[in-house]
Amino acid sequence: MPTLNWKQDARELCLWLLVAGVLGWSVDLLPWSLLAACLVYIAWSALQLKEFYCWLQREENTVPVQSRGLWRSLFSGLYRLKKNHSEETAGLQKSVDYLQATFTSMEDAAVMIDSAGNIEWSNSAANTLLGVRYPQDQSQHISNLIRTPEFYQYFDSNNYQKPLQITSSVDDLHQLQISITAMAENRKLLLARDTTETNRLQQMRTDFVANVSHELRTPLTVIKGYLETLSEYGFSDDVVNMEDCQSKRMVQQMLCQSRRMEMLIEGLMTLARLESIADTDSREAIALLPMLSSIREEVLATVKDQRTIRIECKENTHLIGSPFELRSAFSNLVMNAAKYTAPGDEIVIRWQPRPHSAILTVEDNGEGIAHYHLPRLTERFYRVDKSRATNTGGAGLGLAIVKHILLRHGAKLTVSSTVGEGSKFHCEFPMSANYNERLAV
């Protein structure tokens, strides 16, 4: 960009006035000569200003008008800025076109929403899944097209950490998963995915597990009953002599494995029930200390060797939830800690209220769990030590059941552990589940 040379422009103006003054003095018309020179300079500047305005109005990036002095520098500088701006605009438009082409080729619906909630752009899949057409529905508010109470609440909450599952307003037979991403200038990108087939397969899997578990339960109960009878009363002399130690050992092993299979089936049926039955509002305020005390007595009566189980919870602590489900979750955690600790070890059940949540922690000082196992602990049938799980009768379903129960109560499970020092299982409940905190508010 040419540098503005104010001194040169001033010298040219002074020279112009000097020439006009000399000519006017020579004819004895000095004032009129200077006035005429000023008017000529003003007229020339006005002409340059008109040319400058017309040049700015042109959309195409034309070469500026040739001029002199200050106007030449102004034309050249703005031409450079205008050219750079055009190049940047073309680059941005190219990026926008690329993104739009990418979104257009997606099978998922994509809708760009401005800060007021109005539709700016959408791809063709948005018409199929959401009934949003572009450009016909441009500038329409998104809630005018996706008319479900769940979406209204989700969109206005500005909390988009978890996706929303809704039924398509275009086709009631289709289920959609909607996620919203906040962008610059309070704009939003809405993505919708058809999860009908995925949900159907998930339901088929859940139904299959539930049905198979139910069908296996009856014959297994019969087999277990006969084995218990044989173990207690023995065989007739015509079949097997129960004084034979090998026969006794075989029956005991079969009985042990049948009980293990029964526990496995019970766990699968529990998981299937948690997944298939919708969460209801039939919850109540649970006195936490009596529940934990009862769990402690049950665990101490179940384990063979002595454990110390200490409860740190105030007498008047209450928790909103399903008594049966929460008891099952807490019992699983305490029993799990008792199984994998040595005789004489201590287990601590601690309730810790916080400003916006409350945490129930089951802590033990057992052998601990290696860090690479922690992300997979809540997977079904995942066992840290398969041989240890077999000896203790574990099937790898306990923590999966705990996770599902906590999710139904809006809580989450986190695990921290150090090998050789022990493990901590944290159940963090939101403010709405803490009965005492809710009354305090």
N, C-alpha and C positions, 0 to 999 in steps of 0.2 A: 504493500500500500504506500503510495507516494506521501512524503512528509509535507505537512503544511508549512510553507515558508512565508510567515507573516511579514517579515521585513521586505522581501521582494515584492509582495503585493502592495505594501505601503509605498515602496519606492515607485512602482508603476503608476499608482494613483497620484502621487505627488508630481511625477513627471507629466502626467496628463493634464493636471491642473496648471502646472508651470507653462506648458505650451499654450494652453488656452489663455492664461494670464498675459503672456507675451504678445499673443495675437490681439487680444483686447486692448492692451496698453498702446499697441502701435496704431490702432484706429480710434483711440480714446474712448473705448467701450469696455473697460476692464470689468466692472460689476456684471454687465450683461454676458460677457464672455465666460466668466467663472460660473454664472448661473446656468448658461447653456451647457457647459462641460459637465456640471453636476447632474443636470437633467438627462443628458446622454448616458452618463454612467448608471443612473438609476434605471433608465429604460432598458439598458443592456442587462443589468442584474435581474430586472423583472422578466425579461425574455429568457434568461438562463433558468430562473425559478420555474417558469412555465414548462420549459423543456425537461427540467428535472422532475416535475410533478407527472408529466405525461409518461416519462420513462419508468417511474415507479409504478404506474398503473398497469403497465404491460406485464402479462403473466409470463411470457417467454423470457428467457435469459438473454436479452439483446445486448449488443455492444453499446456503451454509453455515448452520448453526444460529445463531440470534440469541443473543448472549451479551453479557457486560460485561467491561470492563477488559482485562487481559492476554489472556484467552481470545478476546475479540472481535478483537483485533489479530492473534492467531495464526490464527484462522479466516479472516479476510479476506486475510491475506498468503498463506497456503497455497492459498486459493481462486484468487487471481490467478496464482500459479505453476502450479497444476494446469490452469488454463484456457490459459495460454501453452503449457504442455507438450502439451496436447491439440491445440492449433492447429498446433504444429510437427510433431507426430506425423502429423496429417492431411495436412500439406503434404508430408512425406517419403513417406508412403504414396501420395500422388497422383503424386509423381515416380517412385516404384518401379513403380506401375501403368502409367505412361506408358512407361517404359523396357521393361517386360515386354511391353506391347502392341507397341512398336516392334520388339523382337527376335522376337516371335511372327510378325509379318508378313514377316520376312526369309526369303529362300530359303536363306541360310546357316545352319548349325547354331550355336546359342549355348548354352553351358553355364556357369553360375556355380559356382565351386568354392571351398570354404572353406579355411582355413589348414591343415587336416589332409588336404586332398585329396579331401574328400567332396563329393558333388553337392548343391547347394542349390536350383538351379532350372535348367530347360532349356526350350527352345521345341519346337514340333512338328517342325521340320526336323531336330532332333537325333535324333529317333526314326528318321527315314528314312535319315539318313546315318551315324549312329553307333550306333543301337540303344539310345539313352538315352531312357527314358520318364519323364515327370513327371506325377504325384508318386510313381509306383510305385518308381522308383529313387532317390528322395530319400534322402540320408545314405549312399548306397553310394559306395565309393571309385571314382574315375574309372578306375583301372587294372583294376578288375574287369569293366569293360564294354568298354574299348578294349584288347584283349589282343594287342598286337604288341610285339616287343622294341624296335623303333625308337621307339615311343611311350613305353615305359617309360624308356628312356635319355633321350629328349628332355624328358619331364616332370620327371624327377629332376635334370636338369642345371641347372635354373634359368637357362639361357641361351636366351632366346627371341628373339634378334635376327633370326634367319632362320626362316621357316616350315618345317614338316616335310611331306614328301610321303610318303603311305602309301596302301596299298590298303584300301578300306573293309572292315571286318569283317562288315558286313551283306551286301554284294554284292561278290564278287571282281572283277567287271567294272568297278567304279568306282574312280577315283583321287581321293584327297582331299588338300587342302592345309590343314594345321592350324597355326594361330597362337595363341599364348597371351600375354595381356597381364596383367602384375602390377598389382594394385590395392591399396587400403588394407587394413591389418590382415592382410597376407599372403594376401589372397584373390586369385583368378585368374579371368579371363574367357577361356574357350576358344571359338574360332571355327573352324568347319570349312567348307570350300567344295568343291563338286564340280568338279574340274578335268578330268574325263574328256574332255569335248568339246574343251576347250582343248588338252589334250595330244595328242588325236587330230589336230587341225588342225595343231599344231606338227610332229608326226611326218609328216603328209602333205606339209607344206612342205619339211621336210628331205629326205624321200624324193624329192620332185619335183626339187629342186635337184640331188641326187646323181644321179638317173637322167638328167636332161637333160644334166648336165655329162659324164656317162659316154658318152651317145649322141653328143654333139658332139665328143668327144675324137678318135674314130676318123676321121671325115671331115676334121677340121681337121689331123690328122697327115698325111693323104694330101696335102692341098692344100699344106701347109707343105713337104713333101718335094719336090713338083714345083717349087715356087717356089725352093727352095734349089738344085735342079738347074739351073733356068733361069738363076738368078743367077750360078752358078759356070761353067756350060758354054755358055750362050747358046742361042738358037733356031736352027733350020735356016734357010737362006737363003730357003726357000719361004714361011716364015711371017712372021718379023720379023727385020730386020737388027739384031743386038745392038750394032752401032756407033752406032745411033741413041740419043742421050742421053736422049731422052724415054721411050723404051721401057725403058731401064735404070732410070730413076727410078721408073717405074710398078711394075716388078717389085720394086724395093727397098721401096717403100711398102707394097705388098701383103704382102711378107715380114715387114716390121716389124709390121704390124697383125695378121698371123697369129700371130706370136710373142706379141704382147700378148694376143690372145684365148686363147692357150694358157696364159699366166700366170693369166689370169682364171679359166679353167676349173680349173686346178690349185688356186687359192685356194678356189674354191667347193667342190671335192671335199674339201679339207682341213677346211673348216668343217663340212661334212656328216659327215665321219668323226668329228670331235671331238664333235659333238652326238649322233650315233647310237650310238657305241661307249661302253659303260659304263666308268667309271674302274676300273681293276684295282689290285691290290696288288703287281703285278710291277714293283717299282721297285728302284733300286740306288743305291749311293753314287757320285756322279759327281765326278771330279776337275775342279774348276771352272777352274783356270788353264789347263790344256791345251785345254779346250773353247773358252775365250775367245780364246786365242792362235790356234787354228785358224780361228775366225770372223774374227778380224782379218786373217789372211792372205787368206782368201777375198774379203773385202770390198775390200781394197786391190788385189787382182787384177782385180776386177770394175769398179770405178770408173775412168773415163778419166783424170781429173786426180788429182794427188797429195793425199792426206789424211794427217794425223798421228793415229794411234789409240793412245792410252796406256791401259794396263791397271793398275789398282791392286787387286791381289788377292794374298794370301799363298799360298805354294807348297802348303801342306798343306790348303787349304780344300776341303771336300767338300759336296755338296748331294744330298739324297735326292729322287729323282724319275725321270721317264722321260727317258733321254738324247736320244731322237729329238725329243720334244716340246719340251723345254727348249732344245735347240740351235736348233730352228726359231723359237722365241719370241725368244731373244737375237739370233739372226741377223737377224730382221726388224727389231728395234730399231736395231741397228748399221747395217744397210743403209739404213734409213730416214734415220738421221742423216747418212750419207755422201751420200745423194742430195740432201738439202736443205741442204747446206753448200757454201761456195765453196772453190775450190782453195786449199790451204794452211791451211785451218781445222783445228782440233784437236777430236777426239772422245775423251772419257774414259769408260772402263768401270770403275766403282768398286764394290767389294764392301765393305759396312759391317756387321759384326756388331753386334748390340744385345742387351740383356739378355733380351728375350723374342721377338726376331725378328731377321731379317737382310735387308738391302736391297741389291739390285743396281741401280745407277743408270747409265744411258747419258746422258751429258751432251754437248751440242755448243754451239758459239758461233756458230751460224748466224743466220738472219734472225729466228727466233722465230715464235710463233703468237699471234694475238690472243686475249684471254681468253674472248671469247664463242664461240670454236670449241672450247675445251677439253672441255666436257661431251659433245660429240658425236663426238669423235675416234675412239671405238671402235665407232661404228655402221658397218654394212656399206655400202660404196660412198660413204661420206662423205669428201669431199676438201676441204681448206682452200682450195686454189687449183686449180681444174679444169684450167686451161691448163698449170700447172706439173706436175700429175700426169700429164697426157697426154705431155708431153715426156720425163718420166722413166720412163714405162711403168707408173706406179702405177695400181692399180684400186680403192684404198680398202678393201682386205681385210686388209692386214697387221696393223693394230692390233686388228682384230676377232679375228684368229687368236691374237694374243698374249694378249688378254683371256681367251679360252676356255681356252687352255693354262694360264694362271695360276690360273684358277678350279678347274681339275681338280687343281691342286696345293695348294689351300687358300690361295693367294696373291692379292694384288690389285695392280692397276696404277693409279698416280696420275701425273698430268702437271702440271708447272709450267713456265711459259714467259713470257718478256718479249720483246716485239717489239724487234728490233734487238740483243738480247743473247744469245739462244739458248734452248734447251729442255732440260728434264730429265725423263726417263722413269724412274720408280721402280717396281721390282718388289719388293714386301715379302713375304717368306716367313715362315711361323710357325716357332716353336721346333722343332716336330717335323720340319721339312724341313732344318734345319741339322745336318749330320752331326757336325761337331766339337762344337757346343754340346750335342748330345744325349749324346755320350760323356762330356763334362765333368760332366753331371748325375749 
